[in-house]
Amino acid sequence: MADRKTISYDEGNDGWTSFHSYTPEWTTRLGTKFYTFYEGELYEHDTGSRTRFYGTSDSADITFNVNESPSENKIFKNLILEGSSSWDTFVSTNLESGTIEVDEYETKEGFRYGYIRQSGGRLTSSELGVIGIGPVVEVIDDASPSNTEFRLAEDVSSNIITSGVDHLYMNTNEGVEFVGVINDVTAHPDYGNARDVIHIEETPSEDAVPPSFLPAVGTYIFATKDVSAESRGIRGYYMRVQLRLEDGGYAELFSVGSEAVKSFM
């Protein structure tokens, strides 16, 4: 069976401590050396390439929970690794999820600090990440949701980022609808304003909005910050952490910590 795993028992901890990707036919120990047999061949472990067993390399991952003050709702801001390398990091709580990529860790005094970037939903009105824009006065190109432009009566806020980070929403009779990703704010040549035309790029497929649902004249639109760029951490009672090392090789991990503050949201 391809999904079989080996589990190990630690007598000092009196419990099962880890899963292993290799599935030996027999195991034995000689002094401090650990040996296994596979397809009739003898293999010595803890030597040679790490995460490589019986000629096959596998990724390594560690999963654990951070649960200090379990009765309090917290914001987990970062992860602090003490070890020889950074890991791809995936975190989740009972409310939210986030990531830290390998190159997002910073090394300071032998520790590696990574700030958690949120993932998931875009609308974060409870965190004051919303910028009101106003009613649409002209839809310059409403033929399709690709490269559509909306003109406003006045200049829009300079806090709106035009590099494909901020997202455009509109109010409808059914509630709030996602429109698209803002990729430019320009000036219409006929009205003398500096920032009165919002451009959106093609609506992502997972949030596709039919052309009939694009903002019409009079529709109120607003922008919200992409939660992955806010980097305020993730909120919840506990945090589940998965550290993954895809490329194998040698890596040591001595301790893991996280900074968290009580959430009042």
GIWO-V852980 format. One line per field, one symbol per residue. psi: psi as a letter, one per 20 degrees, with the letter a starting at -180 (. if undefined). burial: I if it has 16 or more other ideal C-beta (glycine too) atoms within 10 Angstrom, else O. Layout:
BEGIN
psi=???
burial=???
END
This chain:
BEGIN
psi=phjqrpqqpohhilrphqqqhqnrhqqrpocjqpqqppliqppprkqbpqkopkjpqqrqqpprqplqmiipproohapopoairqqpppqqaihrrarorgjiqppoliqopppppqrbqholhijkjpoqgaqpipohokhrjplqppqrhrqrqiippkkkgqqprqprhibpppgappiqpappiiijrhmjpppqrppqhikppqhijqprpippqrqqqphhihkiaqqrhrpppoppohjbapppohqprqpqqppj.
burial=OOOOOOOOOOOOOOOOOOOOOIOIOOOOOOOOOOOIOOOOOOIOOOOOOOIOIOOOOOOIOOOOOIOOOOOOOIIIOIIOIOIOOIIIIIIIIOOIIIIIOIOIIOOOOOOIIIIIIIOOOIIIOOOOIOOOIOIIOOIOOIOOIOOIIIIIOOOIOOOIOOOOOIIIIIOOOOOOIIIIIIIOIOOIOOOOIOIIIIIIOOIOOOOOIOOOIIIOOOIOIIIIIIIOOOOIIIIIOOIIIOIOIOOOOOIOIOOIOIOIOOOOO
END
